[in-house]
Amino acid sequence: MKICALIAEYNPFHLGHLKHIEYIKNTLGAEKVIVIMSGNFTQRGEIAVLDKFTRARHAILAGADAVIELPTVFATANAEIFASGAVKILNSLNVVDGLCFGVESGDKDAYVSLAKAMNDESKEFRHALKERLEQGVSLAKAKFEAVKALNGEVFDQSLINSPNNILGLEYTKALLKLNSDILIYPMLRSGDHNDKTLKKGETSATSIREVLKTGKIKRLKKNVPPFVFKDLKEYPFIFETLSLAKIITSTTEEIAEITDCTEGLENRIKAFVKDNRTLEELVNKVSTKRYTKTRVQRILTANLIGIKSNLVKDCLSEKLYAKILAVNSESKDIIPLLCDNSSIPVLTRKSDATTLKKTALKCFEKDVLANDLYNLITNQKTNEHQMLII
């Protein structure tokens, strides 16, 4: 395999991530590794523990050849949009042979089989899906149950029982919808993605962030590579006030335009923000079995950045760009390779962004705004247009 890609947040980069890159290079035999990485805000609706350029540098030091930013409109969205946006960019590069993702269970055939069934757009499927959604179950589970009801086949339910598996399934669905030549390579990972307990050696990013919240950074010395450890800092940053202020100053109509803010959820958010003046309190009050905490957090963050559902839909359907955050100094030949083959603009400097128009420009402007907000919150001064050569 010449070029294999992976999609990540690296929030922060840890030993499990290092193992992933090494697997791609040593086991799959990829000559080059391209990472599609979230920017300064993540899929959980949280601010990243380190800025995107620092995290991109960590990926390069760990063995990646290039890191491309996943646009903010996708990085802060639900699993389906997150995956579809990332795969859309990867496919547009026209040089990627495979996509490797970490999962808790399932093999290639299992993911492809279920993804094909879930991509069913028939009237019967939509009806079965609607029935199950009305019962208050998650979208992933509703689709799985609808597929089972219509196909009468035995599918592996574990594929929708963990965030990593769900993302892997969504990556596969997106590739199939695009009729892409990119092959999938699920890699079985160890440990629980959401486990808050710090383990010796390889542990979850969630557990690392929990320790960062306490300020006891020294405890993490054996959980991350040395080049990551020296950059770690206490987390979370103080962005609660900005997020809450934006909710207070937004109208219910404006909040309703955010992706995933449906069924009057905007009214619930506005009603509770008056008496709950911390982000955690607000999220806890608004969330229910149907409206998960992560979903609420995503809505609040998207509202802060001003990411409306119509913009997300346009970004999913139109050509965008590939913004390179960092490249390995020994792999700089990957830049002309991408520029020559990509069907979307490849951004490596400020002047490249001036060629963007319409939806692509609006999408990029959200990346710039997210970077400006991150700099304000963290008292940093990163240049949105830079590309690091490591």
N, C-alpha and C positions, 0 to 999 in steps of 0.2 A: 504494500500500500504506500502511495506517495504522500498523500496529505490526509490526515485524520483531524477532525474537529471535536471539540467538547464545548458544552455550554455551562457556565458557572457564575457564581456570585463571589466566591472567595471572601467570605465575610466572617472571619478572616481566612487566609490561606493556612491550611494545616497539613499534618502528616498524611491524612487520608487523601487529600488533593494531590500531594506529591506522589503517592502510590498510584493514583489514577493516570497521571502523566507518564510515569515510568511504565505502566501497563501498556499504554498506547504505543510507546516507543519500543519496548523490549519484547512484549508478547505479540502485539498486533503488527509490529515491524514498520510502523509509520516513519517515513523519512522526515516529515515536518508535522508540527502540531499547531493548529490554529485554535485559539480560545475566543469564544463569544462571551463577553463578561458584562454583567450589570454595572451601571455607573454608580452614582453616589447615593441612590435610593434603591431599596430592594423589594423583592416580591412579597415580603411580609408587611410591606407598608412602613418599613423602618429606615432610618438613616444608616448608611454603611459605617462600620467601625473605623475604617480608614478610607481616604479618598481614592478615587478610581485609578489615578496614576500610580500611587504607591502599590495598590493591589495588582495592577498590571505588571509593575516591575517585579513583584514577587513571583508572578507566573512565569516571567521570562527567566528569572534566576533559577526557577525550578525545572526548566527544560523546554518551555513553550517557545515557539519561534515568532509568533505574532499574537497580539491581543487586540480584538476589535470590540468596540463598545456596543452593547445591546441598548438601543435607544430607550430613553426614559419612559416613553409611552408604553413600551412592552415590558420593561423591567419591573414596573410597579403594578402590573396587571395580574389577573388570575392565570392559572396554569395553562389553560388553552391558548390565551392570547400571548403569554410569555413564550410558550413553545412555538407557536405559529410565527411570531415575529422573528425569533432567533433563526428558525429553520428557513424562513423566507430570505433572510440575509445570506445565510450559508449557501443556499441553493443558487443565489444570484452571483456568487463569486465564480462559479463554473470551474473550480479547481479541486473541490473537496471530494474525496473518494468515500470516506466513512464518517459516521458520527458515533462516538462512544459515550455512553452515559452510565452512571452508577445506579444500581437498583438493589433492593433487598431480596427480590425473587424473580423468577421467570427467565425464559430464554428468548432468543430472537424469534422463533416460530410462534411462541405464545403471544408476544407483543404484536406481531404482524397480523395474526389471526384475529385477535380482539379488535385491533385498530381498524381493520377492514370492515368488521361488523358495525363498529361504532360510527363509521363514516357514512352509514346508511342515511340517506336523506328522504326516504319514502314517507308518504303520508301516514302509513301505519306506525312507522318508527316515531315520528313527531308526536302522534297521538299518545302512544305508549309512554313516551318521555314526559309529556305534559302531565299525564295522570300521576306519575311518580314524583315529579317536582311538586305537585300540589299536596303531596303527603309530607312535605317538609324535609326530604332527604337532600343530600348534596348532589351537585350536578354530575359528578363522576359516578356516584352510586346509582343515580337515576338512569343514566345512560346504560350502565352495566345491566341493571334489572330489565330495562326495555329490550336490550339486545338478547338477553336470556329468554324473555317471554316470546320474542318473535322468531328466534332461530332454533330453539329447542336443543341447543348445543351446550356442552359443558365447557365453560371458560374458567380460567383461573381467577378467582375473586381477589386473590392477594395482589393482583396488578392494580387494584384501585384502593388498596388499604394503607398505602404510605405515600407521602408527598413525592419521594423519588420515583416510585413506580408510576404514579400518576403522570409525572412529567415525562418519563420515558415513553409512556403510552401516547401522550400528546405529541411528543417529537415524532413518533412513528406515524400517527394519524396525519400530521402536517406534511411529512415527506410523501405519504401515499396520495394525498390530495393534490400535491404538486407534480405527481408522477415523476419524482426525482430519482436520479441514478445513485444518489448517496445511500450507502448501505448502513444498517444499524448494528452496533456492537454493544449489547448490554453487558456491564461488568458487575458481578456480584460484589457488594460491599458489606463490610462488617459493621455491627453497631446500629443503634437507633438514631436516625436523622434528627429527631426532636428530643433526645435524651438530654436533660439539663445537668446530669451528674458527670463531673469531670472524671475521665478514665485515665489510666496510665498510658502514655504513648499516644496511639491513635484514638481520637475522641471526636465528638460532634462539634460543629461550629456553634451550635446552640449552647453547649456546655462551656465553651470558651468565652462566649459573650456574657454568660452569667457570671463568670469569674471576673471579667473586665468591669462589670457593674460594681463589684466590691472593691475594685482598685488593687487587688492582690495579684498584680501582673506576674510576679516572680514564680507563682505556682504553675505558670504556663510554659516554662522554659523547655520542658521535655515533650510538649504537645505540638509545637510548631517548629519549622526550620529556624536556624539562628538568624537568617536575614529577615525573617518575619518578626521574631521576638523583639529585636531592637527597635522596631517601629510601633509596637503595641502601645496603646494608651487607654486611659480609663474611658469607659463607655456606660451609658449612652451620652451623647452630646445633648445639649439643651436646645431642642427644637420644638418642645411641647408648646411653648407660648405662641410661636409662629403658627403652628398647626391649629391650635384652639382659636386664635384671633381670626384666622381665615374662615373658620366655621362660623364664628359669631358675626362676621361682616358679610358672609355670603347669604343670599336669599335661598329659600327652600327650592325655588325654581332652578337656581344655579347649581345647587348640590345635586339635584335630580338628574342633571346632565352628565354626571360622572358615571363611568362604566361600573356596572354591578350595583348601582344605587337604584333599586327597583321597588315596586310594591309599597311606595310611601315611606321607604326607609329614611328619606331625607327629613321627613317630619319628626321621626323618632330621634334622629341626631340633633336637630334643632331644639327639640323639647328638653333633652337631657343635658345639653351643653350649658344651660343656665345654672344648674345646680351642681355640676361636676366640673371643677376647674383644674383637674389634672387629666392628662391624656389617658392614663391607665384607668381612672375612674369612669371617664366617658366611654371608653371602649368596653369596659365591663358592663356598664348599664345598657348600652345599645345592643350588644351582642346577645344572641339567643342560639338555640340549637340549629335553627335555619340560617341565621346570620352570624357566622363565626367571627371570632375576634380578629383573625387575620383579614377577613373580608372587610370588616369595618375599618381596620387600620389602613388598608389599601385605599379605601374611599377617602379617608381623611388626608392621606398623603397626596393622592391624585388631585384633590381639591386644592391643596396648598400650592401645587405646581400648575394647576389650571388645565389638567388633562381631561378633556371632555370626550364622551363616548363617540361622537361623530368624528373627531380627529383620529381616534384609535381605529375606527372602521376604515377611514381613508388610508391610514398608514398600512393597514393590512392588505389593502387592495392595490395600492400604487407603488411604483418604484421609489426606493429611498436612497441609502448611501451606506458605505462601510467606513466608519471612522476608526482609524488605527490609533490605539492608545500607546502601544509600545511594540518594539520589534527587537529581536536578537541581533546584535551587531554582526554575528557570523552568518546570519540568514537574511541579510538585507535584499538578496535577490528575490525574496518573496514579494517585495513591493512591486517591481515591474511585472512579475507574474500575475499578481492580482489586477493591476492596472490594465494589462493587455487582455485579460480574459473576462473580467467582471462586467456584468450588464448594468451595474449601478456605479455611480461615482465613488472612487476611493479617496478618502480625505486624509491627507498627511500634513497639511499646512493650512494656514488661515485663508489663503487665496483660493484653495480648493472649494471652500464652503460658499464662495461667492457665485458658484455655478448652480447652486441648488435653487429650485423654484417650487412654487405652490406647496403641495403637501410635504414634500421632502424638506423644504425650508421651514415650514411650521414645526415639523418633527424635530429638526435640528435646533430650532430656537428653544424648545423645551429642554433639550440637553444643556444648552447654554444657561438657561434659567436655573436648572437644577444645580449646575456647577456654581453659579453665583450664590444661590441660597446656602449651599454646603460651605462655601468660603465664609459667608456671613456667620453661620452657626458655629463653625469651628475656628474662626479667626485665622484662616489660611488665605493664600493667594495663588491658587493654581490657574494656569492659563488653559482655557478650554481648547485652544487650537494647537497645543503642542503635541508632538509625537516623540516619545522617549526612545532612544537607541541605547540598549543595555549591553 
